[in-house]
């Protein structure tokens, strides 16, 4: 087979066209694989978020179960009522302890205080 023959040229041309189609097919396949990989990563992050939310809800359910068990007793209901509302039983006395005021600065009337800065000239019209 000579280099200049028509069959050799057709063979080379067909090989190059076949390689071009193969290359295009490989690129399209790589794009499809990348797209699936991106979707898989997104689903993995959603799955992790769902697991974290599930665990948080499990912890909240356990806390609510403890609260239900605590409030199922009459003494705990009474304690909660006393804590949130200032109520007493008949015959009990209430003692209210008040803190001393922490302010050491006496409150002065405005006429005693001096103005911090002179107002602008136009401010005189708005007094």
C-alpha positions as CSV (number, residue, x, y, z in Angstrom):
1,X,0.0,0.0,0.0
2,X,1.5,3.2,-1.1
3,X,1.3,6.4,0.9
4,X,-0.3,8.3,-2.0
5,X,-3.0,5.8,-2.8
6,X,-6.7,6.6,-2.4
7,X,-7.4,3.7,-0.1
8,X,-4.6,4.8,2.3
9,X,-5.9,8.4,2.4
10,X,-9.5,7.1,3.0
11,X,-8.2,4.8,5.8
12,X,-6.3,7.7,7.5
13,X,-9.4,9.9,7.1
14,X,-11.7,7.3,8.6
15,X,-9.3,6.8,11.5
16,X,-9.2,10.5,12.2
17,X,-13.0,10.9,11.9
18,X,-13.4,7.9,14.2
19,X,-10.9,9.3,16.7
20,X,-12.8,12.7,16.6
21,X,-16.1,11.0,17.3
22,X,-14.5,8.9,20.1
23,X,-13.0,12.0,21.6
24,X,-16.4,13.9,21.5
25,X,-18.1,10.8,23.0
26,X,-15.5,10.7,25.8
27,X,-16.0,14.4,26.6
28,X,-19.7,14.0,26.7
29,X,-19.4,11.0,29.0
30,X,-17.0,13.0,31.3
31,X,-19.6,15.8,31.5
32,X,-22.3,13.4,32.4
33,X,-20.1,11.7,35.1
34,X,-19.3,15.2,36.5
35,X,-23.0,16.1,36.6
36,X,-23.8,12.9,38.4
37,X,-21.0,13.5,40.9
38,X,-22.3,17.0,41.6
39,X,-25.8,15.6,42.3
40,X,-24.3,12.9,44.5
41,X,-22.4,15.5,46.6
42,X,-25.6,17.6,47.0
43,X,-27.6,14.5,48.1
44,X,-24.8,13.6,50.6
45,X,-25.0,17.1,52.2
46,X,-28.8,16.9,52.3
47,X,-28.6,13.5,53.9
48,X,-26.1,14.8,56.5
49,X,-28.4,17.7,57.3
50,X,-31.4,15.4,57.6
51,X,-29.5,13.1,60.0
52,X,-28.5,16.1,62.1
53,X,-32.1,17.4,62.2
54,X,-33.3,13.9,63.1
55,X,-30.8,13.7,66.0
56,X,-31.9,17.2,67.2
57,X,-35.6,16.1,67.1
58,X,-34.7,12.9,69.0
59,X,-33.0,15.0,71.8
60,X,-36.0,17.3,71.9
61,X,-38.4,14.3,72.2
62,X,-36.3,12.9,75.1
63,X,-36.5,16.3,76.8
64,X,-40.3,16.5,76.3
65,X,-40.7,13.0,77.7
66,X,-38.8,14.0,80.8
67,X,-41.0,17.1,81.1
68,X,-44.2,15.0,80.7
69,X,-42.9,12.6,83.4
70,X,-42.1,15.5,85.7
71,X,-45.4,17.2,85.2
72,X,-47.4,14.0,85.7
73,X,-47.0,14.4,89.5
74,X,-49.2,16.7,91.4
75,X,-46.3,18.1,93.5
76,X,-44.4,19.1,90.4
77,X,-47.4,20.8,88.9
78,X,-47.8,22.8,92.1
79,X,-44.1,23.7,92.0
80,X,-44.4,25.0,88.5
81,X,-47.4,27.0,89.3
82,X,-45.6,28.5,92.3
83,X,-42.6,29.3,90.1
84,X,-44.4,31.0,87.3
85,X,-47.3,32.6,89.3
86,X,-46.9,34.2,92.7
87,X,-49.4,32.0,94.6
88,X,-49.4,30.6,98.1
89,X,-51.6,28.1,100.0
90,X,-53.9,29.2,102.7
91,X,-52.0,29.9,105.9
92,X,-48.6,30.5,104.1
93,X,-46.8,33.8,104.3
94,X,-44.8,35.5,101.5
95,X,-41.5,37.3,102.1
96,X,-40.3,39.7,99.4
97,X,-36.6,40.6,99.5
98,X,-35.7,43.7,97.6
99,X,-32.3,44.8,96.6
100,X,-31.0,48.2,97.4
101,X,-30.8,50.6,94.6
102,X,-27.4,50.5,92.9
103,X,-27.5,54.0,91.5
104,X,-25.2,56.3,93.4
105,X,-25.9,59.4,91.2
106,X,-28.7,61.5,92.4
107,X,-31.3,62.5,89.9
108,X,-31.2,66.2,89.3
109,X,-33.8,68.3,87.6
110,X,-33.0,69.6,84.1
111,X,-32.8,73.2,85.3
112,X,-29.7,72.4,87.4
113,X,-27.8,70.7,84.5
114,X,-25.8,72.8,82.2
115,X,-26.1,72.4,78.4
116,X,-23.3,70.3,76.8
117,X,-22.8,72.6,73.8
118,X,-24.2,75.8,72.5
119,X,-26.9,75.1,69.9
120,X,-26.7,76.5,66.4
121,X,-28.2,79.9,65.8
122,X,-31.1,78.4,63.8
123,X,-32.0,76.1,66.8
124,X,-33.3,79.1,68.7
125,X,-36.4,79.3,66.5
126,X,-37.4,75.8,67.3
127,X,-37.4,76.0,71.1
